[in-house]
Amino acid sequence: MKKAFFIGAVFLLMFVREAYAQTPVIPTYSGNDLLRDCTDDKTVTQKSFCLGFIMGIWDAAVVEEGVFHPSKPKFVIPEAANLGQLKDVVVKYLNEHPANRHLNAGVLVVIALKEAFPPQP
């Protein structure tokens, strides 16, 4: 009985180990994907997604700063700036930094906005 239990336990451990070894990779929305969606004139859906993605990252950064780091903003966007201008800033950054486009698009949006609209000292 103990031998059967031991063999069952070993088999179970081997099965669990195999299951975790083959954990699927979660796809990432990269800078390449964002650049494609922001510059492809074929579909309105992609362009709308691009604008919504940039606005979502902008909003998330503003909320994160307000809650966790109110004295250290990542960037300061002028009140007169509009979403089209922010998209242009992000596309410009992506075009000028092709070596970084494999990185997460959200991170690249924050970097682009920080570079274009740095916080005032």
C-alpha positions in Angstrom: 0.0 0.0 0.0 2.8 2.4 0.9 4.6 1.5 -2.3 1.5 2.3 -4.4 1.0 5.6 -2.6 4.7 6.6 -3.1 4.5 5.7 -6.8 1.3 7.7 -7.2 2.8 10.7 -5.4 5.9 10.6 -7.6 3.8 10.4 -10.7 1.6 13.4 -9.5 4.7 15.5 -8.8 6.1 14.7 -12.3 2.7 15.7 -13.9 2.5 18.9 -11.9 6.1 19.8 -12.8 5.4 19.2 -16.5 2.2 21.3 -16.4 4.1 24.3 -15.0 7.0 23.8 -17.3 4.7 24.4 -20.3 3.0 27.6 -19.0 1.9 29.6 -22.0 3.5 33.0 -22.7 1.0 35.9 -22.4 1.1 37.9 -25.6 2.3 41.5 -25.2 1.1 44.5 -27.2 4.5 45.9 -28.3 5.6 49.2 -29.7 5.6 47.6 -33.2 1.9 46.8 -32.7 1.1 50.3 -31.5 3.0 51.9 -34.4 1.1 49.8 -36.9 -2.2 50.6 -35.3 -1.4 54.4 -35.2 -0.2 54.7 -38.8 -2.3 52.2 -40.7 -4.9 54.2 -42.7 -6.8 51.2 -43.8 -9.1 50.7 -40.8 -10.8 53.2 -38.4 -10.8 50.5 -35.8 -7.0 50.3 -35.5 -6.7 54.1 -35.4 -9.4 54.3 -32.7 -7.6 51.6 -30.7 -4.4 53.5 -31.0 -6.0 56.7 -29.6 -7.8 54.8 -26.9 -4.6 53.0 -25.9 -2.6 56.2 -25.6 -5.4 57.9 -23.6 -5.7 54.9 -21.3 -2.0 54.9 -20.5 -2.1 58.7 -20.0 -5.0 58.3 -17.6 -3.4 55.4 -15.8 -0.2 57.4 -15.3 -2.1 60.4 -14.0 -4.0 58.3 -11.5 -0.9 56.5 -10.4 0.9 59.7 -9.8 -2.0 61.3 -7.9 -2.4 58.3 -5.6 1.1 57.1 -5.1 3.5 59.9 -6.2 1.8 63.3 -6.2 5.0 65.2 -5.8 6.9 63.3 -8.6 4.9 63.5 -11.9 6.3 61.5 -14.8 5.3 64.2 -17.3 3.2 67.4 -17.5 1.0 67.6 -20.5 -0.1 71.2 -21.4 -3.8 71.8 -21.0 -4.1 72.9 -24.6 -2.6 69.6 -25.9 -5.1 67.2 -27.5 -5.1 63.5 -28.1 -4.1 63.8 -31.7 -1.0 65.7 -30.6 -0.2 63.0 -28.1 -0.5 60.3 -30.8 1.9 62.3 -33.0 4.4 62.5 -30.1 4.2 58.7 -29.5 4.5 57.9 -33.3 7.5 60.2 -33.5 9.2 58.5 -30.6 8.5 55.0 -32.0 9.8 56.0 -35.4 13.0 57.5 -33.9 13.7 54.5 -31.6 13.2 51.4 -33.7 15.5 49.4 -31.4 13.0 49.8 -28.6 9.8 48.9 -30.5 9.8 45.3 -29.3 9.1 46.6 -25.7 5.7 46.9 -24.1 3.7 49.6 -25.8 2.4 51.0 -22.5 5.9 51.6 -21.2 6.9 53.2 -24.5 4.0 55.6 -24.4 5.0 56.8 -20.9 8.6 57.2 -22.1 7.5 59.2 -25.2 5.3 61.5 -23.1 8.0 62.0 -20.5 10.5 62.9 -23.2 8.2 65.3 -24.9 6.6 66.8 -21.8 9.2 66.5 -19.0 8.1 67.6 -15.5 9.2 71.0 -14.4 11.9 71.1 -11.7 
